[in-house]
Each structure stands twice: as structure tokens, then as C-alpha cells.
């Protein structure tokens, strides 16, 4: 059975506004020196438009490549884990060290900056995947191996703190993950309220499913002991 973790977070129009403002500022900065040199206004306007166009095309191309990689990774993970819900997250600075404590496969995780990852959540536990169309399983945690999941904060680079979901493992390691504004991926990160809600849902799953796993293990051991007694009695 799949799990519903898409949450209520949606697209962030503020990111587009920020890009537009940045383009406008760059255009003005590029145009001011030309005006000071007595360059005709038409030429200055043309230069400003050219700068704006180059910036817009560059930003659009970068976003398109990022979205394509994210979509390809999510699709590949869903193919491999059909019963899991997939959420886009960024591994915060320090995740590389935390994964070392878990003896995880961390070659594709950057040691000093954020790493784009797919968080796959199922009734069995959590998985982190990196890459694109051919994703790599970075780490897998069954629910009994998770101590708790809480809301916290993580650094994405250059001191930028963002709301984060913190997975605390039984080994004492803290896997700090910053969810994207949309579960399918977005430039902006999720708000503090959405991150807190996601952490609470995940921790609720951990508590309930870990108990089920423990009871199943106990029942297996109990059945094994009974079978052993029957064999000895029959012998």
C-alpha cells in the first residue's frame, strides 16, 4: 500500500518574481555606464534588453535541466519502488558525514554542499536516491532502524538555513533533509509549517509501522520456537 505524503505545498511564484527583479537590476547596471558615456538611448535600451534576454535564457536553461533530472530520477525510483511515495529533498551540508556513520553508499552525495535526492517512503521504511535517469540508492532504512523524525533546520550552502526534516537513526546519526516546495521538485524549499507537518506524518508512520514490524518479528520467533518444540517432541 502506498503512502500519501504529497502534502499541501505548491508552486512558489515568488521565485519567478525574484528572477525577474534580478534581471531588471542587471539590465539597469549594464545600461548606466553607457548613459554616462553619452550613448544614444536606443542603443542603451537595446543593450539592456540583450543583457536581460541572455540572463533569462540562461536561467531558464538551468531550471529546465534541473527539472528534467528531477523528473527522470523520480520516474526511475517509482519504477523500482512502485508502492513508495517519492518526495524531492535536498541533503543538507553535513549529510555526507552522517551517512558515513551509517556505512551508506555516499559517493554521489557532495561533502560540502546540498545534494538533490529523492526520498522514497513506503511501509517498509525510507530510502534516499541520487542521480537522474539511472539513480543510485544512497541509503535504505527500515522503520525499526529509525529512532525518530523531527522538524529542524539545515544548511544548503553559503550559510543558508532552511526548514528541514531530520531523520534520527538508531545509530545516533542525524540525516538532515530539506524538502522542496513541491513533492515533485521545485527551486524553492518548503515552508516551516509544511516541513513540520511532513515530519509529523513521517514520524507517525515510523511509530505505527515499526510496532508492526516488531510484532511480526516476535511472531516469527514464537512460531520458530513452537516448531522446534514439536520437532523435539516428535523425535
N, C-alpha and C positions, 0 to 999 in steps of 0.2 A: 504494500500500500504506500502510495506516495505521500509526501508531506507538503502542506500549504505554507510556504514561507515567503511568498512574494511581497507581502506587506502592503502598506498603503503609499509608500513613497513613489513619486512620479517624476516626470522630466523637470529640469530646472531651467526656466527661461532666463534666470539671472546670468547664467554662464554666457549665453548669447549676447546679452546686453554688455557684459564685461568685455567680450571680444570686440564688439562694435565700438565701445568707448576707447579701447586700446588702439584700434585702427585710426580713429579720429585724431587721437593725440599724436600718433606717429606722423600722420599726414600734416598736421599743423607744424610739428617740429621740423619736418623736412622742408616745409614751404617758407618758414620765417626767414632763413638766410637768403633765399632767393629774392624776397621782397626787399630786404635791406640792400641788395646789390642793384636795385632799380630794374629788375627783370619784369617784363610785362605781366600783368595779372593773369592773362590767359595761359601763359607758359607756366606760371606758378600753380594755377589751378590744375593744369594737366599733370604736372609733376606730383602734386598731392594725390590726385586720383590714381596715378600709376603706383605710388607707394601703397595706397590703400588696397588696390587690386592685388598687388603682389602679396601683401600680408594676408588678405582674405583667402586667396588661393592656397597659400602655404598652410594656414591654419586648417582650412577645410580638408586638404590632402592628409594632414597629420591625423585629424579626427577620423577621417574615413578609414585610414589604415588601422587605427586603434580599434574602431568599431568592428572592422572585418575580422581582426584577430580574436576579439572577444566573442563574436558570434560563432566563429569556427570552433573555438575551444569549447564553448557551451554546448554546441551541437554534438561534438565528438564525445564529451563527457556524458551527455544524455544517452547517446547510443550505447556507451559502455555500462551506464548505471540507469537503466530505464525506470526504476522505481524511486529514484532520488530526485529531490528538488535542488536546482542549481542556482546559486546566488553569486553575483560578482563581488569580489572583495579585493582589497589591496593589502598585502602583507606589510605591516609597518616596519620601520627601521628596528632592527633587533630580532626579527623573526628568524633570521639565519642562525643566530646564536641559540635561540630557543629550540630550533629544530635539531641542532647539534646534540642537545641534551636528550632528544627523543631518538637519536640514532636514525634520523629520517634522511631520505634522499633529497638533498638540498642544492644540487649542482645548478639548478635553474632559478634559484632564489638569490637575489642580489644582496650582498652582505651589508651595504651601506645606504641603500635607498629602497623605496617601496617597490613591490613586485605585484603585478596583476595576476590574480588567481581566481579559479572557480572553486567555490565551496559547495561540495555535494553533500546533502543531508538526507539520510534515509533512516529506516527503523533499526538499522544495524550500527550506525554511527556517523562520523564525519570524515570527509576526505578533502584534501587540497590538491588541485591540479594546476599545472602551469603550462605555458606554450600556446599553440594555436590549433591548427587542424590535426596535428598529431600530438596531443597533450601528454604530459608526463605526470604520473602520480607522485606527488611530493611526499605526502604523509597520509596515513589512514589510522583513525582512532575509533575503536569500538566504544560504545557508551560506558561500559564499566571502567574504561581507562580514562574517563573524564571526571575530574573532581567537581568542577562547577563551571558555569558560563555566566559572566557578568559584563555589565557595561563599563567601559573605561575610556581611555584615550590613547592614541598612537601618533607617532611622528612619521610623516610621509616624506620628509626631506626638507632641508633648509629651515628646520625648526617649526614646520607647520604642524600644529597639533589638530587632530580631528577625532570626533567621537568614534569609538571602536568597540567591537565585541572581543572580549578576552576569554579565550579557552584555557582554563587551568587544568593541566593533566595530573594524573595520579603521581607522576614522577616529579611534580612540582614546577614544571615549566609553564610559561605563560605565552600562548600563541596569540599575538595581538593582530586583529584583522579589522580593517576599515571598510565597511560596506559602501558600495556605490549608491548613488541616489536612486537608481533603478536596479532591480534584481538582475535584469538583463545586461546591465552595464551603462555607465554614464560618466561624463567628465567630472561632475560634482560628486561629492560624497554625501552620504545620508545624514539627516539631521540628528541631533542628540536624542530627541523623542523617539524617532524611528529606530535608532540603534538600540535604545533601552528596551523598546518593545520586542525587537528581534532577539536580543539577548534573553529576555524573559521567556519567550516562546521556545527557544533552543534549550534553555535550562529546564523548562518544564518537560520537554521531550526526554532530556537526559535522565531526569529523575524517574519518570514513569517507565521508560524503556530499559533503563539499567536494572530496575527491580524485576522486570520480566525476564531479562537475561540471567540474573542471579537465580531466580526461581527455576528457570529452565535447567541451569547447571546443577542445582540441587536435586531436581527430579531425576536428571540423568545419573548422578552419583547414587541416588537412592535405588534406582532401578538396577544399576550395576551391582550394588551390594546384595539386593534380593536375588538377582540371577546367580551370583556367586554362592549364596546360601543354598539355593535349590540344587546347584550342581554338586556341592559338597554333600547335601542330604541324599541325593540320588546315587552318589558314588559310594 
